Every structure is written in structure tokens, then in C-alpha cells.
Amino acid sequence: MSFQKITPCLWVEKDAKIVAEYYLSIFKNGILKDFRLFENMPGADGTGNDGSFETAVVELEGVEFSILAAGPMFKFNEAISLVINCKNQDEVDYYWNALTSNGGEEGVCGWCKDKYGLSWQVVPIEYFALINSNDSAVREKALLNTFKQKKLILSELK
């Protein structure tokens, strides 16, 4: 059995299993590895009172995530985002639509938030070749057009 050395933990307010199922519905190459409910835990509500919380472990595209559903004390913000490297525009469209529907929101420059407020960057892998091109005209066009877009449209970046 191998273990992932670093596992991101996603703190959500409630329903760790529902959150896990949401991400598994988007990332088809994933599994629910574990779910636990901890009830009446001493001091678990953060104020010294007894409380309950849930945990889930999912593997999405080969990366393990821990989900901790332990109340409203902490919220996601843009300081942390997850990058989805997409093989083509169809894949960009799929993930963008899946993440921004049902309560998610579009950002700019390929950034969006899912319905839980987690920030994502949905990026075609070819984008990196464009913005790192040795040809300054290619680089400049890709970067300037990035700033004009919400979802990245690869054909407009070329």
C-alpha cells in the first residue's frame, strides 16, 4: 500500500459524503476511499462543547483529498486554487460547465469557483506553451487575450 506524501484537506461546513459525491460526479476517474462520522466528540465544535463532524477521503485523477465537514468556521478563498490541466477545448468546456453550474461562479483568466467556493483554474495544457513561447508575439497575444476571457478559449489565445 502506498501513501500520498501530502494530502490536501478541504474544510467544508457539512455533509462530507455529499461533497465527496459532488466531486466524484465531476471527476469520472475517482473513488470514495473512506467516510467517517464522529459523533458527540468532546470539544469538537471549537468552543469546548461536544460536537460531531464527518470526514471523507476521495481520490480524484490520482490525487487524494481529505474532506473535513466540521462547521462554518473556515471558508475557501482564492489564496488556494486547484489547476485542471485539460487536453483540449472540449475538456476545458466540460470542467468549466460542471464546476460553474448549480451554484458555482465564473471568474476571469480561466478561474472559477465551484458551488462550495473552492477556486479552480481550468487550463488547456497548450496554454502553457503559448505563454512561454520564445516568440514574443505569440506570448503577448496569449497573455492579452487571457485577460479578456473568463473561460479560456484556446482558439482565441493562438
N, C-alpha and C positions, 0 to 999 in steps of 0.2 A: 504494500500500500504506500503510495507516495502522497506527500502533503505539499500544498502550495505554501511557499515561504511567507508571503504577505497576502492577506485576505482582506479586501475592503469590507467594512461593516457599514451597512446602510441603516440608519436610525429612522424609523417611521413611527407615527403615532399609535397605530393599532393594526391588527389583522395581518400578522407576518405571513401567514399562509396565503391569504388573498393577494398580498403584494407579490409574493413569490410566483403565484399562478399568473399574475399580470405579466411579469417579465418573461415567464416561460411561454406565454401566448405570443409574444413578440419575437423572441429568440428561439427559433424552432430547434436549434441544436443545444438543448439544455435539459437538465434534470433537477428535480427536487431531491436533495440528498438527505435532508433531515428537517423535522419540525418538532418543536417542544413547546409546551405550555407550562409555565411555572406559576403556581397559584399560591396566594397568601404568603408571600416571601417577606420576611422581616425587613423593613426599611426600603422595600423595593420601589416605593413611589417617590423617592428622593427627598421626602420630608420626615423620614423616620417612622412613617406608618407602614403597615403591611400593605402589600400590593401584589399585582400579578403582571406578568409580561410574557411575551412569546418570542421565540427565535425560529428562524428557518435558515437553511443553507441551500443555496442553489448554485448550479454550475451553468454558466451561460457562455457558449462558444469557447469552452475550455478554461474559463476563468471562474473561480469560486468566489461567491459573495455570501457574506453573513447578513441576515436581516434581523434587526432587533426592533420589536414593536413594544415600546416602553413608555408611551405617553408623549405629550406635546412639548416637552422641554426644549428640544432641539429641532431645527428646520434646516433643510438643504439650502445652500446658496451657490452662487456662481464661482466661488473660490475653488470648487472641485467640480470637474466635469469628466464624463466618460466619452472617449472618442470611438466612434464606429467607423472602421476603415472599410469602405464599400468598394466592391469590384467594378461597379458600373452605375449609370444613372438610374436604372431600374431598382437597384438595391438601395440607393440613396432615397428614391421616392418611397419605397416600401417602409424603411425605418422612419423616415420623416413623418409620413402619414400615420404610422402606428403610434409613434410617440406623441404627436401633437393632437391626436383625436381624443375624444372623451375626457376633456379637461386639461390636456397639455397645452402648451403655447409655443408659438414660433418666436424665435429670436432673430438675430441678424448674423450674417457671415457663417452660416451653417450651424448655428447654435439653436437649440430648442430645449424645452423642459417637458418632462412627462407629467402625468396627472398628479404625481406625488411631489413635484417640484424639483426633481433631480435633473441637473443640466447634462445635456448630451451635445456632442459635436458629430454631425453626420457628414462624412467627408469621403468623396471618391478618391481612391488611392492615387489616381493620376494627378490629382490636385497638387500633391507634394512635388512632383516632377515639374509642374508648371511654375510654382512659386520659388523653386530652387534652380530654375533653368539658368544656364550660362548666358542665354540670350536675354538681354535686359528688356527688350520689347515684349517678349513672352512673359517674363516675370511681372513687369509693370501692368500689362493688360489683365493678367490673372488676379493680381492683388487689387487693382482698382475696381474690377468687376465684383470681387468678393465683397467689398464694402457696400455695393449696391443691392446685394441679394439677401434674402432670408435663407431659404433652402438653396444650397449650391446647385447651380445648373452648369454642368461641365461644358456643354457646347458653347455657353456664353463666356466661359473663362478662357477658352482656347483662342 
